[in-house]
Amino acid sequence: MELETLRSAVRGTVVSDRDPGYPAICDALLFNGRKPARRPRLIVEAADAEDVRRAVRYAAAEGLAVSARGGGHNWSGVAQQAGMVIDLRRLDAIRIDPVRRRAEAGPAATNRRMAAALDAAGLAFPLGHCGSVPLSGYLLGGGLGWNAGSWGVACFSVESLEAVLADGRLVSASAAEHPGLFWAAQGGGPLFPGIVTGYRLRLQEAPGAICTALHIYPSGRAEALAGWMERLAAEAPACLEMTAKFCPAPPPFADRAAHLAIGIATVFARDGEEADRVLAEVAQSAPAGAIGQGPAMPTPFATLYDTVDAAYPEGRRMAVDALWSDAPAALFAALARGVERAPTPECHAIATLPSERAPLPGDGAFSMRARAFGAVYSLWQDPAADAEGTGWMRGVAEAAAPVTRGVYVGEADLARPGRIRQAYSPAALDRLLALRARYDPAGLFRRDIAGLPLGAGAAEPA
Ligand SMILES: Cc1cc2nc3c(=O)[nH]c(=O)nc-3n(C[C@H](O)[C@H](O)[C@H](O)COP(=O)(O)OP(=O)(O)OC[C@H]3O[C@@H](n4cnc5c(N)ncnc54)[C@H](O)[C@@H]3O)c2cc1C
């Protein structure tokens, strides 16, 4: 089929690797400044689900592998594959039904826009921690979002979705229709055998007050923070979200400690009174040895996003891994020690311990988790420092390996051979691969993911 046929058939745009604007358009696919060597032959920016169907049919006829691009935020650049990338950025509509407490959202609707729209309706959803991440890949990977202690892992608040299959059909998937496909969308991440073009979401009542307080320690107190957070996970209300951040000390603290372990307490409360009470309990139980405190202050979603987004500037060169562990103190200590050797001041790690009262994940491909979650973030600017930046991140993950089991697919180091296999239980991975064979027998949605060749043409990346 002629490329011109596709160009005239879609409402969106088609760019080939021979077009003059291609390099910049290709570079803009990914949030990470560090791009994979593989580049697509065609980039189709879809205007609607019909465009996705047309593009999929064209790719099937031409023997091109297809990869969807939601926001290109997966740190390992897995959205950018050879063949055809279908860019969903224009599928970002948001419709809220306040009476039924449901939302319909396009895959490219970002956390920040969703939060603003929901807030205006007095509603909420377990949205991710960074404003520019879209629902698309966030929900497919599982979705470890704000207030997970009360609202659970986000993909289990998806009621149904629409997806384009490898044969070009547009289908609905839910617990009742295409249940296998729906199961795969709840944590399958890059292995989902289709392209999601719309989500229907169950919503929550918006918290009346969101407040945050900081407890700042030298990084040597990491294990004490873990013990404190374990007690809070067992005893504090589920609406308390505790995160430990390990980072080089900024100027006000640098004379007292070279590296910090910061306990960040965010509460999603019914009202200001409850928020004050929970944060006062957190402060009373805090371990000794703090070298600073950030007093409780209101942090509506817009403020949370401003704060988190500032730590991850788009276009920075980045390498990330995300680990599960049943040994919180050892995980915290390993991350803190790793950050003490960080090559740049922007490198950091985080660790969280969800409330013991958090809703249990449902039955989905999201099958790997443990008591504590940790992630290590390497950020640098100089392309010549790629090996050092990636090497540091992998060294920290490796040092933590004896106390970790499994990774989170949304933030895992998927360029590391075999890493993706650790994102699922063995049974879930088998089922995902069987569903891929059923829904995509010709391997149209094949992926070049290190250590898991999928479908014809899949190869280990350099
Ligand atoms: C700054 C930052 C903060 C983050 N914070 C969090 C967080 O708080 N919680 C959390 O859980 N995760 C977080 N993540 C991870 C993020 O949720 C995942 O990387 C997610 O994949 C990003 O979504 P995306 O649409 O941009 O994915 P992309 O990078 O576009 O795609 C990732 C994979 O999913 C596939 N895919 C994407 N969209 C579709 C679709 N519609 N249909 C079929 N396949 C699709 C792609 O083909 C690719 O294989 C964060 C990432 C960043 C960069």
The ligand as an SDF file (V2000), in Angstrom:
LIG
                    3D

 53 58  0  0  0  0  0  0  0  0999 V2000
    8.5370   11.8650   35.8460 C   0  0  0  0  0  0  0  0  0  0  0  0
    7.8620   10.5180   35.9500 C   0  0  0  0  0  0  0  0  0  0  0  0
    7.1260   10.2080   37.0720 C   0  0  0  0  0  0  0  0  0  0  0  0
    6.4740    8.9770   37.1770 C   0  0  0  0  0  0  0  0  0  0  0  0
    5.7100    8.7150   38.2910 N   0  0  0  0  0  0  0  0  0  0  0  0
    5.0290    7.5560   38.3640 C   0  0  0  0  0  0  0  0  0  0  0  0
    4.1590    7.2830   39.4650 C   0  0  0  0  0  0  0  0  0  0  0  0
    3.9930    8.0870   40.3700 O   0  0  0  0  0  0  0  0  0  0  0  0
    3.5200    6.0950   39.5010 N   0  0  0  0  0  0  0  0  0  0  0  0
    3.6540    5.1780   38.5060 C   0  0  0  0  0  0  0  0  0  0  0  0
    3.0130    4.1330   38.5910 O   0  0  0  0  0  0  0  0  0  0  0  0
    4.4530    5.4080   37.4470 N   0  0  0  0  0  0  0  0  0  0  0  0
    5.1340    6.5720   37.3590 C   0  0  0  0  0  0  0  0  0  0  0  0
    5.9350    6.8090   36.2710 N   0  0  0  0  0  0  0  0  0  0  0  0
    6.0710    5.7650   35.2670 C   0  0  0  0  0  0  0  0  0  0  0  0
    4.9870    5.8960   34.2010 C   0  0  0  0  0  0  0  0  0  0  0  0
    3.7050    5.6990   34.7430 O   0  0  0  0  0  0  0  0  0  0  0  0
    5.2080    4.8290   33.1250 C   0  0  0  0  0  0  0  0  0  0  0  0
    6.4890    4.9070   32.5990 O   0  0  0  0  0  0  0  0  0  0  0  0
    4.1820    4.9230   31.9920 C   0  0  0  0  0  0  0  0  0  0  0  0
    4.4910    3.9420   31.0290 O   0  0  0  0  0  0  0  0  0  0  0  0
    4.1420    6.2700   31.3490 C   0  0  0  0  0  0  0  0  0  0  0  0
    3.0430    6.3200   30.4820 O   0  0  0  0  0  0  0  0  0  0  0  0
    3.2310    6.7120   28.9610 P   0  0  0  0  0  0  0  0  0  0  0  0
    1.9040    6.6710   28.3280 O   0  0  0  0  0  0  0  0  0  0  0  0
    4.0170    7.9510   28.8460 O   0  0  0  0  0  0  0  0  0  0  0  0
    4.0810    5.4610   28.4630 O   0  0  0  0  0  0  0  0  0  0  0  0
    4.9400    5.3580   27.1260 P   0  0  0  0  0  0  0  0  0  0  0  0
    6.3610    5.6310   27.4600 O   0  0  0  0  0  0  0  0  0  0  0  0
    4.3200    6.1560   26.0450 O   0  0  0  0  0  0  0  0  0  0  0  0
    4.7560    3.8150   26.7900 O   0  0  0  0  0  0  0  0  0  0  0  0
    5.2140    2.8160   27.6640 C   0  0  0  0  0  0  0  0  0  0  0  0
    4.8060    1.4500   27.1100 C   0  0  0  0  0  0  0  0  0  0  0  0
    3.3880    1.3220   27.1500 O   0  0  0  0  0  0  0  0  0  0  0  0
    2.8690    1.1890   25.8270 C   0  0  0  0  0  0  0  0  0  0  0  0
    1.6760    2.0310   25.7240 N   0  0  0  0  0  0  0  0  0  0  0  0
    1.5600    3.3230   26.1020 C   0  0  0  0  0  0  0  0  0  0  0  0
    0.3100    3.7340   25.8800 N   0  0  0  0  0  0  0  0  0  0  0  0
   -0.3600    2.7020   25.3300 C   0  0  0  0  0  0  0  0  0  0  0  0
   -1.6850    2.5100   24.8870 C   0  0  0  0  0  0  0  0  0  0  0  0
   -2.5800    3.4980   24.9480 N   0  0  0  0  0  0  0  0  0  0  0  0
   -2.0260    1.3080   24.4010 N   0  0  0  0  0  0  0  0  0  0  0  0
   -1.1370    0.2850   24.3560 C   0  0  0  0  0  0  0  0  0  0  0  0
    0.1380    0.3990   24.7450 N   0  0  0  0  0  0  0  0  0  0  0  0
    0.5180    1.6020   25.2340 C   0  0  0  0  0  0  0  0  0  0  0  0
    3.9560    1.6650   24.8970 C   0  0  0  0  0  0  0  0  0  0  0  0
    3.8760    1.0520   23.6360 O   0  0  0  0  0  0  0  0  0  0  0  0
    5.1980    1.2500   25.6560 C   0  0  0  0  0  0  0  0  0  0  0  0
    5.4780   -0.1040   25.4420 O   0  0  0  0  0  0  0  0  0  0  0  0
    6.5950    8.0300   36.1330 C   0  0  0  0  0  0  0  0  0  0  0  0
    7.3510    8.3440   35.0040 C   0  0  0  0  0  0  0  0  0  0  0  0
    7.9670    9.5770   34.9040 C   0  0  0  0  0  0  0  0  0  0  0  0
    8.7720    9.9130   33.6860 C   0  0  0  0  0  0  0  0  0  0  0  0
  1  2  1  0
  2  3  1  0
  2 52  2  0
  3  4  2  0
  4  5  1  0
  4 50  1  0
  5  6  2  0
  6  7  1  0
  6 13  1  0
  7  8  2  0
  7  9  1  0
  9 10  1  0
 10 11  2  0
 10 12  1  0
 12 13  2  0
 13 14  1  0
 14 15  1  0
 14 50  1  0
 15 16  1  0
 16 17  1  0
 16 18  1  0
 18 19  1  0
 18 20  1  0
 20 21  1  0
 20 22  1  0
 22 23  1  0
 23 24  1  0
 24 25  2  0
 24 26  1  0
 24 27  1  0
 27 28  1  0
 28 29  2  0
 28 30  1  0
 28 31  1  0
 31 32  1  0
 32 33  1  0
 33 34  1  0
 33 48  1  0
 34 35  1  0
 35 36  1  0
 35 46  1  0
 36 37  1  0
 36 45  1  0
 37 38  2  0
 38 39  1  0
 39 40  1  0
 39 45  2  0
 40 41  1  0
 40 42  2  0
 42 43  1  0
 43 44  2  0
 44 45  1  0
 46 47  1  0
 46 48  1  0
 48 49  1  0
 50 51  2  0
 51 52  1  0
 52 53  1  0
M  END
$$$$
